[in-house]
Amino acid sequence: MSKVAIVTGGTRGIGAAISKALKDAGYTVAANYAGNDDAAAKFTEETGIKTFKWSVADYDGCVEGIAKVEAELGPVDILVNNAGITRDAPFHKMTREQWQQVMDTNLSGVFNMTHPIWPGMRERKFGRVINISSINGQKGQFGQVNYSAAKAGDIGFTKALAQEGARAGVTVNVICPGYIATEMVMAVPEKVRESIISTIPVGRLGEPEDIARCVVFLASDEAGFITGSTITANGGQYLT
């Protein structure tokens, strides 16, 4: 029986690439999504991957959603916390709602998903928690105080929880993508994209599959000695 993986925000962009890559690697994948029913239905039709709808910002919704996944597919062995939103604004114009919405999804969402799954992983003496942070959680970004703070929090969450899971056979790692050629990035004006690319030593935007390959490795048995680590996948744009 194949291991079961949940990918939050798993039907679009980087999340979709992760879901597909895990399926291709032999995992049984549940792709979570929050709102776009049409995109989720199309994703399932194209990939055969089951989708499950709930908001990671809602703890009770996560508990219910995870229970549904486990009832249909089995205990969750791999958790990829990928779901994230942006509500960008310079800090002096940022509203409390913009701050809280990003925190609720990008940071509390990681807690909300991991907390209900954690006891089962510990009991079974195996688990992989893989958090998707960001280059901007490492270096900060103008107009993204909320996003950068939440994504930096994901890194701290990873380092602390990894120490608790290590003896139980549960690894916790984080990936910090740089600028990836998702719909959002490709929608910006070409001149803006060119200016971004000019700061990336490898000379291109990342592809969603670049991040997915990192996830597949961290999910594998071969990565069992790696925990509490940050994989910086940004083409050399920011070196840590």
Phi, psi and omega per residue, in radians:
M1 nan 2.271 -3.071
S2 -1.318 2.703 3.099
K3 -1.208 2.615 -3.099
V4 -1.769 2.327 3.138
A5 -2.187 2.376 2.946
I6 -1.856 2.319 3.040
V7 -2.084 2.002 3.103
T8 -1.390 2.553 -3.017
G9 1.018 0.693 -2.892
G10 -1.634 0.191 -3.080
T11 -1.933 -0.099 -3.092
R12 -2.463 2.693 3.012
G13 1.013 -2.344 -3.140
I14 -1.057 -0.704 -3.126
G15 -1.057 -0.709 3.112
A16 -1.114 -0.737 3.116
A17 -1.095 -0.674 3.118
I18 -1.149 -0.809 3.138
S19 -1.004 -0.820 -3.120
K20 -1.122 -0.748 -3.110
A21 -1.136 -0.695 3.108
L22 -1.161 -0.699 3.079
K23 -1.075 -0.794 3.140
D24 -1.088 -0.478 3.137
A25 -1.469 -0.008 3.050
G26 1.807 0.098 3.121
Y27 -1.502 2.681 2.948
T28 -1.557 2.073 -2.937
V29 -1.952 2.359 2.947
A30 -1.963 2.091 -3.133
A31 -1.744 2.002 3.100
N32 -1.465 2.582 3.000
Y33 -2.578 2.856 -3.029
A34 -1.867 -0.585 -2.952
G35 -2.515 -0.584 -2.962
N36 -1.566 1.615 -3.088
D37 -1.138 -0.686 -3.114
D38 -1.120 -0.762 3.125
A39 -1.129 -0.663 3.141
A40 -1.167 -0.746 3.135
A41 -1.115 -0.728 3.114
K42 -1.126 -0.700 3.134
F43 -1.073 -0.810 3.129
T44 -1.113 -0.712 3.132
E45 -1.080 -0.670 -3.082
E46 -1.409 -0.534 -2.983
T47 -1.986 -0.375 -3.030
G48 1.365 0.098 -3.137
I49 -1.495 2.260 3.138
K50 -1.220 2.470 3.103
T51 -2.021 2.616 -3.091
F52 -2.400 2.284 -3.021
K53 -1.788 2.109 2.905
W54 -2.909 2.832 3.107
S55 -1.627 2.246 3.114
V56 -1.215 -0.231 3.105
A57 -1.339 -0.158 -3.097
D58 -1.919 1.896 -3.077
Y59 -1.037 -0.845 -3.122
D60 -1.103 -0.638 3.075
G61 -1.106 -0.653 3.083
C62 -1.133 -0.772 3.135
V63 -1.035 -0.804 -3.134
E64 -1.162 -0.741 -3.129
G65 -1.139 -0.753 3.110
I66 -1.091 -0.721 3.128
A67 -1.070 -0.677 3.119
K68 -1.156 -0.763 3.098
V69 -1.035 -0.825 -3.087
E70 -1.179 -0.568 3.098
A71 -1.177 -0.604 -3.100
E72 -1.538 -0.636 -2.974
L73 -2.035 -0.405 -3.091
G74 2.015 3.041 -3.118
P75 -1.006 2.503 -3.097
V76 -1.447 2.154 3.123
D77 -1.747 -0.553 -3.067
I78 -2.180 2.227 3.043
L79 -2.113 2.126 3.067
V80 -1.949 1.897 3.126
N81 -1.523 1.565 -3.058
N82 -1.882 -0.418 -3.031
A83 -1.004 2.372 3.119
G84 -2.827 2.712 3.106
I85 -2.330 2.863 3.002
T86 -2.166 2.516 3.004
R87 -2.447 1.264 -2.948
D88 -1.341 2.499 3.039
A89 -3.025 2.546 2.977
P90 -0.981 2.566 -2.987
F91 -1.002 -0.644 -3.100
H92 -1.234 -0.235 3.083
K93 -1.919 -0.077 -3.086
M94 -1.239 2.337 3.122
T95 -1.583 2.838 3.059
R96 -1.064 -0.621 3.139
E97 -1.143 -0.726 3.114
Q98 -1.110 -0.708 3.086
W99 -1.102 -0.899 -3.014
Q100 -1.186 -0.674 3.134
Q101 -1.053 -0.752 -3.140
V102 -1.207 -0.731 3.104
M103 -1.105 -0.725 -3.097
D104 -1.088 -0.682 -3.113
T105 -1.529 -0.875 -2.938
N106 -1.425 -0.414 3.126
L107 -2.032 -1.001 3.110
S108 -1.082 -0.549 3.098
G109 -1.040 -0.577 3.098
V110 -1.190 -0.734 3.041
F111 -1.107 -0.817 -3.056
N112 -1.048 -0.587 3.128
M113 -1.465 -0.702 -3.036
T114 -1.331 -0.671 -3.035
H115 -1.028 -0.796 3.137
P116 -1.241 -0.437 -3.086
I117 -1.517 -0.469 -3.000
W118 -0.985 -0.826 -3.105
P119 -1.020 -0.718 3.135
G120 -1.127 -0.695 3.090
M121 -1.082 -0.771 3.136
R122 -1.102 -0.726 -3.123
E123 -1.153 -0.663 -3.115
R124 -1.472 -0.094 3.115
K125 1.070 0.556 3.034
F126 -2.766 2.405 3.025
G127 -3.067 2.701 3.066
R128 -2.325 2.047 3.015
V129 -1.939 2.118 -3.090
I130 -2.174 2.006 -3.090
N131 -1.767 2.395 3.111
I132 -1.780 1.892 3.107
S133 -1.709 -2.345 -3.067
S134 -2.920 2.693 2.990
I135 -0.963 -0.576 -3.095
N136 -1.364 -0.238 2.952
G137 -1.354 -0.302 3.110
Q138 -1.608 -0.738 -3.011
K139 -1.980 -0.176 -3.048
G140 1.389 2.847 -3.141
Q141 -2.722 2.333 3.082
F142 -0.944 2.341 3.099
G143 1.396 0.078 -3.109
Q144 -2.307 0.766 3.106
V145 -1.040 -0.740 3.136
N146 -1.143 -0.863 -3.106
Y147 -1.132 -0.806 -3.127
S148 -1.115 -0.686 3.122
A149 -1.139 -0.758 -3.138
A150 -1.138 -0.764 -3.102
K151 -1.231 -0.568 3.010
A152 -1.149 -0.649 3.081
G153 -1.086 -0.625 3.092
D154 -1.070 -0.614 3.117
I155 -1.193 -0.778 3.096
G156 -1.116 -0.718 3.069
F157 -0.968 -0.792 -3.116
T158 -1.078 -0.831 -3.067
K159 -1.143 -0.656 -3.139
A160 -1.283 -0.822 -3.066
L161 -1.199 -0.540 3.107
A162 -0.999 -0.637 -3.132
Q163 -1.204 -0.519 3.130
E164 -1.386 -0.520 -3.071
G165 -1.566 -0.284 -2.950
A166 -0.993 -0.828 -3.089
R167 -1.236 -0.310 -3.127
A168 -1.680 0.111 3.124
G169 1.381 0.304 -3.137
V170 -1.917 2.116 3.108
T171 -1.744 2.604 3.127
V172 -2.354 2.069 -3.114
N173 -2.358 2.870 -3.107
V174 -2.331 2.483 3.086
I175 -1.998 2.324 3.114
C176 -1.974 1.625 3.095
P177 -1.207 2.614 2.921
G178 -1.512 -2.531 -3.124
Y179 -1.424 2.102 -3.031
I180 -1.989 2.523 -3.081
A181 -1.340 1.138 3.046
T182 -1.589 3.044 3.126
E183 -0.980 -0.711 -3.096
M184 -1.105 -0.811 -3.126
V185 -1.227 -0.689 -3.113
M186 -1.234 -0.265 3.140
A187 -1.434 -0.237 3.138
V188 -1.306 2.733 -3.132
P189 -0.957 2.559 -3.064
E190 -1.006 -0.674 -3.141
K191 -1.099 -0.633 3.108
V192 -1.179 -0.750 3.097
R193 -1.070 -0.725 3.139
E194 -1.108 -0.648 3.130
S195 -1.196 -0.617 3.076
I196 -1.144 -0.841 -3.100
I197 -1.057 -0.570 -3.131
S198 -1.116 -0.328 3.134
T199 -1.667 -0.006 -3.094
I200 -1.810 1.966 -3.050
P201 -0.949 -0.615 -3.139
V202 -1.301 -0.157 2.985
G203 1.423 0.383 3.110
R204 -2.753 2.837 2.947
L205 -1.269 2.723 3.016
G206 -1.295 2.801 3.032
E207 -1.848 2.597 3.089
P208 -0.903 -0.594 3.138
E209 -1.147 -0.452 3.077
D210 -1.087 -0.686 3.125
I211 -1.318 -0.688 -3.131
A212 -1.045 -0.667 3.136
R213 -1.136 -0.622 3.066
C214 -1.099 -0.727 -3.136
V215 -1.111 -0.807 -3.122
V216 -1.029 -0.708 3.106
F217 -1.128 -0.851 -3.104
L218 -1.130 -0.466 3.121
A219 -1.349 -0.287 -2.985
S220 -1.360 2.811 3.038
D221 -1.088 -0.554 -3.091
E222 -1.142 -0.325 -3.113
A223 -1.663 0.305 -3.048
G224 -1.125 -0.318 -3.135
F225 -1.652 0.015 -3.125
I226 -1.855 2.021 3.086
T227 -2.642 2.598 -3.084
G228 1.273 0.246 -3.045
S229 -1.675 2.672 3.043
T230 -1.968 2.067 3.035
I231 -1.651 2.048 -3.122
T232 -1.686 1.857 -3.059
A233 -2.006 1.400 -3.027
N234 -2.378 0.285 3.097
G235 1.199 0.318 3.125
G236 1.539 0.139 -3.089
Q237 -1.157 -0.621 3.105
Y238 -2.450 2.108 -3.028
L239 -1.843 2.304 -3.131
T240 -2.078 nan nan
